[in-house]
Each structure stands twice: as structure tokens, then as C-alpha cells.
Amino acid sequence: MLSFLGYRLFRFFISLVGVTILTFGMMHLAPGEPTDLQTTLNPRVSAQAKENLRKLYGLDQPLHVQYAHWVKRVVALDFGTSFVDGQKVATKIVERMPITIVINLLSLILIFMIALPIGVFSATHPYTSFDKATTVFVFIGFAIPTFWLALLMMILFGVVLGWLPISGYQSLDVSGMALTERLWDWTKHLLLPVFVSAFGGLAGISRYARAEMVEVIRQDYIRTARAKGLSEPVVVYKHALRNALIPIITILGLSVPGLIGGSVIFESIYAIQGMGLLFYQSVMSRDYPTIMGIIMIGTVLTLLGNFMADIFYAIANPTVRLH
């Protein structure tokens, strides 16, 4: 087990370094610089002033030198200072991170609680009306773009029906509310973002759970369990589901990057002040330190999700520790 954990940790750090190098390089290959937004539209700014600004940001140095300086700061848990407002990048991320993590955790819980029962029921009742309906749901879930679904939900429940708010994660007067009113207000604001974030995952995980359950149910030990007179719920949920969960755990870990990436879309549409919206605004303003800080945090969370999935996978199936 120790060798297994050591190998996974080695892969963790190698992947982290690789992602930061690729991101840092591609970010600087994109056209435009942070100084362009501050100087191009101002005719009074001279070329010397623009060059001084580049030196202030360290953009006049070679790319590998800039990356080395950034790594030194990150090792000391310093993500630098934002080019836009002069705030510490770590402070901006810490302010935005909680709401993004909450939405993504709620999405994962929703996916697990709904997709797994749907997949199990479809596998144990194949080719029924329910199974066919979930198949249609899967195709719809894969086909609908996230941004389009978010806009549809906003128009239907926010504009036409007026049931749910369409922006932010809390009301302006939330500070004056009682605890129960505040919780209800947060619930109403987060219903649409959480649903939009989880919709694609619901479709994929439910179909994957069905496929795994169908495969497991066909195994000889399931026939033996039924031949011994065990009840169908015991056969399905104690014997079959336990083995079918092994690859599903891995898929849930791999779904974390998609959820974090989707935050950029629904946070921008619903005006939620999270990491996704901050990332979009930083890209538009070429705020390199903030972009790298958010990507670093997102990469660590993604790799941690995969690492935890590997650990749970090894616990559920000890044979993987040999690979």
C-alpha cells in the first residue's frame, strides 16, 4: 500500500508541474499583454511608460525566468499581486473559493444520489419504459450545451414563472434575515446553478452505472447468490452494487475537472462571484498572476479528486495496489 501511495503521489506532483508549465507557456503565447489594456486606449502614455510598466510586472524577462520567479513565490504560498487592482491574488481567490467549492460539492452529491439509483434500477429492469426514458434523458444530457441550459432555466424559472432568482448566490438584504430565512434564500439562489452544473454528470454517471451493473449482474457469483436463496435486494445492493461501484468511484473523481471548468460558464451567466467568474474576468484583462493562481488551485483540487479516487479504488479493490 505504501508503494502504491508513493507512486500516486509522484504522479500527482509530476502532473502538477506539467500543467503549470503548459499553462504558463500558452498564457504568454496568447496575443496581447496586460499593459496593452492600460496603455493602448490612452494616447498620453508614451512608449517609455509602457516599457516601465512591463518591467514593473516582470514581463521584460525571459519566459523561463518569469516561470522560475512564479514557482518560488508559489512554494512560499504567495501567488503574487493582481495586475488589475493591486490586490493579493491569494486574497481574491480565498474570497471567491467557498461558493465555487460549495456548488461543486452539492453537484457531486446530487449526481451520486440521483444517478446511482437510476442506473441500478435501469440495470435491474432493462428495456422497460423507465430504462428507455432514462436513455432519452442521457442523450439530452449529452447534447444540451451547459450555457444554453442555464439560459433556458433562467428564462423559465426566473423570468416567466418568477420562482427563483437569476443572479448571485444571496439577496442584498440577507444580513438582516433570520437564520432559516437566510438558508432558504441561499437555497433558492443555488438551485439553478447546482442543477445546471450537475445535469451533464447525471446523464453520464447514470448510464455508466447501468452498464457496470448489467455487467456485474451477469457474473457467476451473482447466479450463485440467487441460487442460495438470497433475496433480490441483498443480491443487488450488497453483492452486485459493491463491485459495480469500483469503476464508478474513478469516474466521479475524473468528473471533478468538468465541474470546475463548468463553473466558468454558469457563474458568468448567473453572476455568481466565484472562482469561475474571477477566472473569466482575469482572462479578459490578461491578469497573469490571478489566472495562474486560479489554475493552480483548480489543478490541485482536480488532482486531489483523482488521488482520492485512486485511494478509494485501492481500498475497494486491493488488486490495484499491485499495478
C-alpha positions in Angstrom: 0.0 0.0 0.0 2.9 2.4 0.8 4.4 1.8 -2.6 1.0 2.4 -4.2 0.6 5.7 -2.4 4.2 6.8 -3.2 3.7 6.1 -6.9 0.4 8.0 -6.9 2.0 11.0 -5.1 4.8 11.0 -7.6 2.3 11.2 -10.4 0.4 13.9 -8.6 3.5 16.2 -8.4 4.6 15.4 -12.0 1.1 16.2 -13.3 1.0 19.4 -11.3 4.3 20.7 -12.6 3.4 19.7 -16.2 0.1 21.6 -16.0 1.7 24.7 -14.7 4.4 24.7 -17.4 1.9 24.2 -20.2 -0.5 26.8 -18.8 2.2 29.4 -18.2 3.6 29.0 -21.7 0.2 29.1 -23.5 -0.9 32.1 -21.5 2.1 34.1 -22.7 1.6 32.9 -26.3 -1.8 34.4 -26.4 -1.9 37.8 -28.2 -1.8 40.9 -26.1 -0.3 41.8 -22.7 -1.7 43.3 -19.5 0.0 46.5 -20.3 -2.0 46.8 -23.6 -5.3 47.3 -21.8 -3.7 50.0 -19.6 -1.8 51.9 -22.3 -3.3 51.2 -25.8 -6.5 53.2 -25.2 -4.7 56.1 -23.6 -2.9 58.3 -26.2 -1.0 60.1 -23.5 1.0 57.1 -22.5 4.5 57.0 -24.1 6.4 54.0 -25.2 8.8 54.5 -22.3 5.9 54.5 -19.8 4.7 51.2 -21.4 8.2 49.7 -21.1 8.4 50.8 -17.5 5.1 49.1 -16.8 6.4 45.9 -18.4 9.5 46.0 -16.1 7.2 46.6 -13.1 5.3 43.4 -13.9 8.4 41.5 -14.8 7.2 40.9 -18.4 10.6 42.1 -19.9 12.3 39.0 -18.5 12.7 35.7 -20.5 9.8 33.3 -20.1 11.7 30.7 -18.1 12.9 33.4 -15.7 9.3 34.5 -15.1 8.2 31.0 -14.5 11.1 30.4 -12.0 10.1 33.5 -10.1 6.5 32.4 -10.1 7.4 29.0 -8.7 9.5 30.5 -5.9 6.5 32.6 -4.9 4.1 29.7 -5.0 6.3 27.5 -2.9 6.1 30.2 -0.3 2.3 30.2 -0.8 2.4 33.6 -2.4 0.5 33.8 -5.7 1.6 37.4 -6.4 -0.3 40.6 -6.9 -3.1 41.2 -9.4 -2.3 43.4 -12.3 -5.8 44.8 -12.3 -6.4 46.1 -8.8 -3.2 45.5 -6.9 -4.8 43.0 -4.5 -3.1 39.9 -3.4 -4.1 37.0 -5.6 -4.5 34.7 -2.7 -6.9 37.1 -1.0 -9.1 37.3 -4.1 -9.1 33.5 -4.5 -9.9 32.9 -0.9 -12.8 35.3 -1.1 -14.3 33.5 -4.2 -13.3 29.9 -3.5 -16.0 28.9 -0.9 -19.0 29.4 -3.1 -17.4 27.5 -6.0 -16.5 24.6 -3.8 -20.0 24.5 -2.3 -21.7 24.4 -5.7 -19.4 21.7 -7.0 -19.7 19.6 -3.8 -23.5 19.9 -4.0 -23.4 18.9 -7.7 -21.3 15.8 -6.9 -23.7 14.8 -4.1 -26.7 15.3 -6.4 -25.1 13.3 -9.1 -24.3 10.4 -6.7 -27.7 10.4 -5.0 -29.8 10.5 -8.2 -27.6 8.9 -10.9 -26.7 5.8 -9.0 -30.3 4.7 -8.2 -31.3 5.5 -11.7 -28.5 3.4 -13.1 -29.2 0.5 -10.7 -32.9 0.5 -11.4 -32.4 0.6 -15.2 -29.9 -2.3 -15.0 -32.3 -4.5 -13.0 -35.3 -3.5 -15.2 -33.7 -3.4 -18.7 -35.7 -2.4 -21.7 -38.7 -1.2 -19.7 -40.3 2.2 -20.1 -38.2 3.6 -17.4 -35.0 2.4 -19.0 -36.0 3.8 -22.3 -36.9 7.1 -20.7 -33.5 7.3 -19.0 -31.8 6.6 -22.3 -33.5 9.6 -23.8 -32.5 11.6 -20.8 -28.9 10.6 -21.4 -28.9 11.7 -25.0 -30.5 15.0 -24.0 -27.9 15.5 -21.2 -25.0 15.0 -23.5 -26.5 17.1 -26.3 -27.6 20.2 -24.5 -24.8 22.8 -24.1 -24.4 24.0 -20.5 -24.7 27.7 -21.3 -27.9 27.1 -23.3 -29.5 25.0 -20.5 -28.5 27.8 -18.0 -30.2 30.4 -20.1 -33.4 28.2 -20.5 -33.6 27.6 -16.8 -33.1 31.3 -16.1 -35.9 32.3 -18.5 -38.3 29.7 -17.3 -37.9 29.7 -13.6 -36.7 33.3 -13.1 -38.4 35.4 -15.8 -41.6 33.5 -16.8 -42.6 31.8 -13.6 -40.7 34.1 -11.2 -40.0 31.3 -8.8 -36.2 31.6 -8.4 -33.7 34.5 -8.5 -31.5 34.6 -11.6 -28.3 36.2 -10.3 -25.9 36.0 -7.3 -25.9 33.5 -4.5 -27.7 35.6 -1.9 -30.1 38.6 -1.7 -28.8 42.1 -1.0 -30.7 42.2 2.4 -29.5 38.8 3.5 -27.7 40.2 6.5 -31.0 41.3 8.1 -32.6 37.9 7.7 -33.0 35.2 10.4 -31.0 32.0 10.0 -33.9 30.0 8.5 -34.7 32.8 6.0 -31.0 33.1 5.1 -30.8 29.3 4.4 -33.9 29.4 2.3 -32.5 32.4 0.4 -29.3 30.6 -0.3 -31.2 27.5 -1.4 -33.3 29.5 -3.9 -30.2 31.2 -5.3 -28.2 27.9 -5.7 -30.9 25.7 -7.1 -30.4 26.7 -10.7 -26.5 26.7 -10.7 -26.3 23.4 -8.9 -28.8 21.8 -11.3 -27.0 23.2 -14.4 -23.7 22.0 -13.0 -24.9 18.5 -12.3 -27.1 17.9 -15.3 -24.4 16.6 -17.6 -22.9 14.4 -14.9 -26.3 13.0 -14.0 -26.7 11.7 -17.6 -23.3 10.3 -17.9 -22.9 8.6 -14.4 -26.4 7.1 -14.6 -25.7 5.4 -17.9 -22.2 4.3 -16.7 -23.7 2.9 -13.5 -26.3 1.0 -15.6 -23.6 -0.5 -17.8 -21.5 -1.6 -14.8 -24.4 -3.1 -13.0 -25.5 -5.0 -16.1 -22.0 -6.4 -16.5 -21.8 -7.4 -12.8 -25.3 -9.0 -12.7 -24.2 -11.4 -15.4 -21.3 -12.8 -13.3 -21.3 -16.3 -11.9 -21.2 -15.3 -8.3 -24.4 -13.4 -8.7 -26.1 -16.5 -10.0 -24.7 -18.4 -7.1 -26.1 -15.9 -4.6 -29.5 -16.2 -6.2 -29.3 -20.0 -6.2 -28.5 -19.9 -2.5 -31.9 -18.2 -1.9 -30.7 -14.7 -1.1 -33.4 -12.0 -1.6 -33.1 -9.8 -4.7 -32.3 -6.6 -2.7 -29.5 -8.4 -1.0 -28.1 -9.7 -4.3 -28.4 -6.3 -6.0 -27.3 -3.9 -3.3 -24.9 -6.0 -1.2 -23.1 -8.1 -3.8 -23.6 -6.5 -7.2 -23.6 -2.8 -6.4 -20.5 -3.1 -4.2 -18.4 -4.4 -7.1 -20.0 -2.1 -9.7 -19.1 0.9 -7.5 -15.3 0.4 -8.1 -15.1 2.0 -11.6 -17.9 4.5 -10.8 -15.7 5.9 -8.0 -13.0 6.5 -10.5 -15.4 8.2 -12.9 -16.7 10.5 -10.2 -13.1 11.5 -9.4 -12.4 12.2 -13.1 -15.6 14.3 -13.3 -14.1 17.0 -11.0 -12.3 18.8 -13.8 -15.5 19.1 -15.8 -17.4 20.5 -12.8 -14.6 23.1 -12.1 -14.4 24.0 -15.8 -18.2 24.4 -15.9 -18.0 26.9 -13.1 -16.8 29.5 -15.6 -20.0 29.1 -17.6 -22.7 29.1 -15.0 -21.0 31.6 -12.7 -20.7 34.0 -15.5 -24.3 33.5 -16.6 -25.8 33.7 -13.0 -23.3 36.4 -11.9 -22.1 34.3 -9.0 -18.9 35.8 -7.5 -16.9 32.6 -7.5 -13.6 31.4 -8.9 -15.2 30.7 -12.4 -16.3 34.3 -12.8 -13.0 35.6 -11.5 -11.1 33.4 -13.9 -13.2 34.7 -16.9 -12.6 38.3 -15.8 -8.9 37.7 -15.3 -8.5 36.2 -18.8 -10.3 39.1 -20.4 -8.0 41.6 -18.6 -4.8 39.4 -19.1 -4.3 39.3 -15.3 -1.5 36.7 -15.4 -0.9 36.2 -11.6 -4.7 35.7 -11.0 -5.0 33.3 -13.9 -2.1 31.2 -12.8 -3.3 31.3 -9.2 -6.8 30.0 -10.1 -5.4 27.4 -12.5 -3.0 26.2 -9.7 -5.9 25.9 -7.2 -8.1 24.2 -9.8 -5.4 21.8 -10.8 -4.6 20.9 -7.2 -8.3 20.2 -6.5 -8.6 18.1 -9.6 -5.5 16.0 -8.9 -6.7 15.6 -5.3 -10.0 14.4 -6.5 -8.3 11.8 -8.7 -5.8 10.9 -5.9 -8.7 10.3 -3.5 -10.5 8.2 -6.2 -7.3 6.1 -6.5 -7.2 5.6 -2.8 -10.8 4.5 -2.5 -10.3 2.3 -5.6 -7.4 0.6 -3.9 -9.4 0.1 -0.7 -12.4 -1.3 -2.6 -10.2 -3.5 -4.9 -6.8 -4.4 -3.3 -5.5 -5.9 -6.5 -4.9 -2.4 -8.0 -2.2 -1.9 -5.4 0.0 -4.3 -7.4 -0.1 -2.1 -10.5 
